[in-house]
Amino acid sequence: MSLPFKISLRFLKSSKGQTILIAIGIAIGISVQIFIGSLITGLQKSLINKTIGNSPQIKITSTSNDNLISNYNELTENINNINTNITNLSTVADGAALTKANDKTYSVLIRGMNIDASDKIYNIKDRIYEGREVRNDFETLIGKDLKEELNLTLGDNINIISNSGANETLKIVGFYDLGVASINKSWLITTINTSQNIFSFGDNVTSIEMQTNDLFNADVIASDLGSKLDDTIKISNWKDDNAELLSGLNGQSISSIMIQIFVLVSVVLGIASVLAITVLQKSKQIAILKAMGIKDKDASLIFLFEGFLLGIIGAFIGVILGLLLSYLFSKFALNPDGTPIVKLYIDYKFIAFSALIAILSSTIASLIPAIRSSKLNLLEVIKNG
C-alpha cells in the first residue's frame, strides 16, 4: 500500500465527522440520481406497456380500391423471411357496422381475428373476465363498456347491420376488458371467416398487424419491409402514429438527465469546497511531510485518494438508499386497486453507471485541493504557524 494512500486513510479517520458528512452528501446525491432515473424509466416503460405493449407496432394495409389484401398468406411468409425482428404477426379482417338497442344506434367495429395469433399482441384471453374465447363462426366477444351500455349477458344475440346493409346475428360467448374505453365500447371480436362472410371480403383481409423485438426501432423495421415489398401495400408504425407520446417521453428523459446533472454538480462543488478547507486544516501536517521529503506529487495523491475513497463509500451508501427510496415509493404510491402507480424498475447497468459517476465525480472534485496542496510553500506554512 502506497504512502499517500495510507496518509489519506489516516486523514479520513482523524476527521470522522467530516468524512461521514461528505459521504452522506455523496450518498444523497447518488440516491436521488438513482431514484429519479428509476422513477422516470419505470414511468416510461409503464406508459409504453399500457399504450403500445398490447397493440400492433407495425401495421400493413392495402392501397387498392377495395382496401383488401388478397395474398396475405404469401405476404406473411415473405415478411417473416425478410425481417427476423418480427415476433408476433396476425391477420385481421375489420369492418364497420351498426347495432340497435333501446331505440339507439351504436357504431361498432367487427374485428375478425385468428384469436391465438392476435392474443400474442392484444393479450385477449387474459382480458376475458366472463365467458370464454371465440371458437366458432358467428360467435363474438363484447367489450365491458358496450356490455353495460346495452345491458347484455352471456348467451345473448346481438344484431348488427354491415356498411353494405346486410343483417347478421352474433352470439355473445364472452366479455373482455382491454383497459381502453373506446375499444371496450366498439370492438366486436370474432373469427376471420365470420367477418369475411358479413362484409363479403371473400378470402381477403384488411390488415396485417405485428410486433417487433425492438420496440423503439419499429420505424426502421417498417421502412426495411416497405423497401422489399410491393407498392400495393401501405406500412405504418407506432412511432409515426404517436409523435406526441414520443415527444413526451423525450421530454421526460431530458428532464431526468438535467436533474441528475445538477445533482452531480452540487456534489462535486460540495466535495471540492470541503476538501479545499481540509488542505488548510492539514497544512501543517503536509508541511511536516514535505520537510521529511515527501514529493509534491505524493502530496497531491493524498487528496486524490481521499476523494476516491469518499466516492466509493458515498456510492455504496447511495445505491442502497436509492434502491430503498424506489422500493418505498412503489409500496406507498398506489392506485385505488392497490397496484403501484409506477412499478419498481431496477436497471443494474444504470445503477452501476451512477455509482461509477459518483466515484469519478468525487475524484475529480479532489483535483482542486490536490493541486493546492502541491503548491503549499513549506517556509510560509512554518512562518504563519
Steps between C-alpha positions, in 0.01 A plus 500: 500500500650835394589771751250761358220243529587422863513870584162564331347221710645655816366846404152353447510315831628803689199708385223242528220755528611681187550173314151380593340828390674496161412132446136571591496795258627279218256224600202735492600633159539150353183371666305788344658422162408130526150575631420760231653286223315186612175692545513659154603171334228308683244764407602486134491121487162495674365761258635313197365166622155651554490679164722294270579175682164339423445643153656469153830677450497462121190475283461412133194606301412500131510794259251333264155645438327242720768528773533122510814285516447196281832315522540528877630144559783555255557850635531386863748233395708760314495733801639232728772421246592864441542611861572275796415781745128432455381305805118492487295520182125482448262548206180695564176557310332819626168650406282782632144417605203624701296344777174623650375484859256707706408702191864604464751418231859417593801489269714189543805349334484132409853366549553161336814347648696184541456506877816304580717726284335826607516398865880534483451867410191604697512244783129440442460169682625639830269801461183286476341544842179310427427218256751350258691577182347478152524148357237486228374724220236761586606507863632825649670658796355829624685775688416593858369848419275382216368219722394752764363743241280235337434299819622178340553156657677182392309308237319806367486566128603836362366615165727701278458683170807509278599807299354324195162466672521128577344381827677235709467355849797418724489295818675651804735244660713729715578849627843661499666808650800629304532802727409756232144632509482577127600141419275346765207693355551423132687176427309180428766231480417201285663259254652607168255278313203670670619848407576390143144364466333808653685750280541282189880523515543163334830339599655838580594701811524871570830517690800314634608599852833421659732566790879511504774404744633857482218738590688825440639378168154429354526784247828362360356149478186635328715691251701185429181304433362775278810503283478126435124456453294617203332840479145363536533515876538779753713458814452707815672478837422613854773766511353690206151462643599611851724802446359678807569198722860484378539872559375458856738208564794701365400793721495272805843360413650847454350618830643195677847560352495870596401418860779244523755745358406769754520245781848393386617861470386574856677185625823592320497858632425380852787251500742748347418771754527267800827346384637847425435592863664172600819611323509807725426289808770249413753754371731450799496123458567535128783745569656255745465220243669718239777579746546126544547466124154421359468622142240747370354223283447278804346790692247538219430127497397515867195711413428312179485180704276675753256596224515150354431330835222744584346426159503126564343537845241751378416292192445187708270676746329693217417185302340338806309819586388552137365145474328539836333824387383336176362200688316715756351715223364190324341385828345828613405666170209274405200504269151452650523128415821464703740472206805732487453824308845436357637147521846457650753483219864418572754552226826354630702664224360843594571438869857390425542805277368729776743350752788544254398862442503558876853364531627695198328820614645488849845420360480788251371729777816423700723631219473862617610432860759253368657768281478749785680263738785450252554878490522544877819688586679336793658822627170696488314231692767490772523879510120546533475227759 
